[in-house]
Amino acid sequence: MLELLYAVVVGPVKDMLGAPTFLAEVVIGGLAAGLMYSLVALGFVLIYKASGVFNFAQGVMVLFAALTLVGLMERGAPLVAALALTMLVMGALAFAIERVVLRPLVNQEQIILFMATIGLNFFLEGFGELVWGSNVKRLDVGIPDSSFMLWGIQINRLEMTAALTAAVLVAVMAVFFQRTRIGRALRAVADDHEAALSIGIPLNTIWIVVWSVAGLVAIVAGIMWGAKSGVQFSLSLIALKALPVLILGGFTSVPGAIVGGLIIGVGEKLAEVYWGPLVGGAIENWFAYVLALAFLLFRPQGLFGERIIERV
């Protein structure tokens, strides 16, 4: 028992303390990945807050945005023009989703809306493959995938740029929700649809706005993830890693998406590096889900979610 305790607790802690520079590199890498997870989770939170819909298609929206951008660039469009056109495409997609999917299903059960987003997920995946092809595409946004040294710590330029971009966008979204008129309307709709309608807030317009913002988030996430690992259809699977982030932070909390992403990002990197060798590696693939399961057992509403008490 003592040998097991030493191997699981004491050994990894000694490794961390014995090489603080390497520990800092692992933590920085985890923070960078965590911010990227937060960016994807933010798209889920925005739509869930405004419409009560858990958008299963958020991951494939990230893929579709990246496919559109790289497809336009492959056809000769400059990066800036391709980015502007991609924003128009995602805006048009948001409008179409509101008109074709959401509006006919107003006041339906949440499970029906959830199933509709599953159908949307497969439609966008197939439509993207039909228009842009299924081959892995390289996305070059002018950021070198190289490293530099800072205070003896090796930092990847691409990961750092992606993390800073994600941090800026998350901060802008937080200010947007708290300080702008549209943001306050979104929060009002999230709190009570009927009350928001009674004071003149147009629900359909709010849905278009929030899906458009989620599309913008998907564009940034698609660019960052696509530049790092290539634009491929497995990119949509990053949505699965955003689910533990939502469970940790809470499905309706923007700060929760940020904190949950950072916890998942740092936790999985530390687990893979320091505890992975004890079990043969690959902890990074399932660590987030185990941590989310623990939260479901002890705090199912997440760190920033509200406890819902139903009286019968």
N, C-alpha and C positions, 0 to 999 in steps of 0.2 A: 504493500500500500504506500509506504514512504517513497519507494522508488518511482511509483506511478505519479505521486504528487510532485516529486522533484522534476520528472520529465515533462509534466504538463504545465506546471506553474513556475517553479524556480528556474529551470533551464532556460525557457524563453525570456524570462525577465532578466536573467544574467546576460543573455545575448543582446538584449536591447540596451542595457546599461553599459555593456562593454564596447559597443560601437555606436555612439550617439549620432555621428554623422550619417551613417547608413540608416539609422532609425529615422532621422529627419527626412532623408530621401524617400523612404517608404511612406511616411506620413504625408509629405507634400504630394506624392503620386496619388495617395488615397483621397486627399482633399480635391485634387484636380478631377479625378473620376467622380467623386461625390457631387461636385457642382454640375457635372454633366448629367448625372442621374436626377438631380434636382430640377434641371431644365426640362427634362422629359416629364417628370412628375408634376411640374407646374402646369403643363397643358391639361393633365387630368383634373387638377384642382380647379382651374379656371372654369372649365365646362361643368364640373359637378356643382360648384358653388352657384352658378347662374341658372342651371336648368335641372339640377338633380339627376343628371344622366351620367353614368359611368361610361366614358367614351373608350370602349375597347379598341377603337380604330386610331387612337392617338399615336401608337407606335408606327403604324403604316402611314400615317400622315407625315411623320418624320422621314420615312423612306420615300414617299411620293414627292415631298419637297426637294430632297436631295437628288432624286432621279430627274426631276424637271430641270433643276439648275445645271447639272452636269450634262444632260441631254442638249440643252440650249447651247452650252459652251462647246460641245462637240460639233454642233452645227454652225459654228463660227461666231456666235454672239460673245462680245467681251464680258468680263466678269460682272461689271456694274450693270450693263444692260440685261444680262441673264438674271441677275438678282432682282432687278425691278420687274421683269416679266414673271419671275417665279412668285413674287409677292402678289401680282395681279391674278395669277392662276390660283393661288391659295385663297385669295379673297373671293374669287368667283366660286371656288369649291365651297367655302363657308356659306355663301348665299344659296347655292344649290342644295346643300345639306339642310338648311333651315326650311326651304320651300318644299323639298321633295320628301325628306325624312321626318323632321321634327314637327312641322305644322300639321300634317295629317294625324299625328299621334299625340296631340295635345290632350292632357288629362287622362292618358292611358297609364296603366301600371308601369312602375319603373322597370320591371323585368322585360316588358315589351320593348321599351326604349333601349334597354341594354342589348337585347337580341338584335334590334335594328342596327346598332353600332357594330355588332359582330358581322352582320351582313355587309355593312359599309366597309369593314376591314378587308373582307375577301374581294369585294368589288374593286377597291382602290388598288389592291395588290395585283389583281389580274389586269386591270386597266393600265397600270404603270408598266407591267411587263409587255402588254400589247403595243403601247406607244413607244417605249424607250428600250425595249429588249431586256433580256434576263442576264446578260453578261456582267461580271464585276467591272465596275468603272472606277478609274482613278480620278479623284477630285483634287485639283491643285489650286489652292487659293493664295499662293505666294508666301506661305509660311514654311520655312525649312524644318524638316523633321530631324533636328539636331539638338545637341545639348550644350549647355554652358555651365561654368562653375561660379557659384555665388557663396562666399564664406566657406569654401571647401565642400559645398553640397552640389551635386550634379542635378541640373534641372533641364527638362526637355522643353524646347521652345514652343513646339506645337501644343503640348499639353498645357503649358502655362498660358498661352494665348487663348486656348479654348476655355480654360478655367476663368480667366479674367473677363472674357466675353460673356460667359454664362453668369458671372457674378454681377456684371453691369446690367444685363437684361433682367435678372431677378430683382435687383434693386429698383429698376425702372418700373417693373410690374407692381412692386409693393407700393411705390409712390403713386402710381396710377390708380390703384384701388383705394388708397387712403385720401388723396388730395384732389382728385378731379371729379367733375360732376358726373361723368359717365361711370367712373369707378364707384361712386356712392350709389348710383342707380343699380349697378351690378350687385353691390352688397345688399341693397334693399330687395332685389329680386331673389337673391339667395336666401334671405331671411324669411320672406313670405311672398309668394307669387301673387296671391289675391290682393293683399294689402298694397303691393307695388302697383298693380293694375288700377286699384281704386284711386290712387293719387296721380294717375296719368302717365305712368312709366310704360312705354310700349314694349311689351314682352317680346314680340317677334324681332323688333329692332335690336334689343339687348342680346338676343340669341345670335343674331348675325354678327354683332360686334364681338361677342366673346368667342365665337368659333373662328372669326378672323384673327383675333389676338392669339388664340391657340395655334392657328396656322402660322403666324409669325414666329411663335416659339418653336414650332416644328421646323421652320426654315433654318433658324439658327442652330438648333440641335442637329439637323441633318447635315449642315455644313461642317460642324465641328466633328461629329462622329464619322462622316464620310471622308473628311480630310485625313483622319487618323487611321481608319481601317478599310477605306474604300467603300464605294457605294454598291451595296449588294443586298439581296433580299433578306438575308439574316439580320440586317440592320433593324428591321421591324421588331425583332425579338428583344431589343433593349427595353421595350415597354414592359416586358416581364420583370426586368430588374427594377423598374420604377414602382411596381406594386408593393414590394417590401418597404420602399421609401414612404409610400402613402400610408401604409399600416403604422409605421413608426411615428410619422408626423401628424397624421390625421387627414381625412379626405377633404376637409374644408378649410385647411389652414395653409396660407402661403408661407409664413415662417416655418411651419411644420415641414413643408416640402424641402426647404433649404436645410434645416437641421437634420431631418431624416436622411437626406442624400449624403450629407457629410459623415454622419455616423456609419452608414452603409459603406461608403467609399473607403474611409479610413479603416473600418473594422475588417473588411474583406482583405485588404492589402496586408494588414498586420497578421491576420489569421493565416493567410497563404504563406507568408515569408517565415513566420516564427513557429506556427503550429502545423503547417502543411507537411513538413518532413516527418512528423510523428505518425501521420496516417497515410503517407504515400502521395501527398499533394492533392491538388484540385479542390481545396477548401473554398477557394474564391468563387467557384461555380454555385455552391449551395449555402454558403455562410449567411447571405442576406435572408434567405427563406427560413432558416432555422431561427435567426434573430427575430424575424417577423412573427413566427409561430409563438415564441416566448412572449412577445408583446400581446398577441391575441389572447393568451392565457391569463395574463396579469393586468393588462391595460388595453382592452380591445379598442377603445376610442382613440388611442395614440397619445403622443406627448402633448399635443396642442388641440386635440379634438374635444368636443363637449360630450359629457356623459349624458346619455338619453335614458330617462326613467319613464317607463310606461306603467301606469296604474290600471289595474284591472279590478 
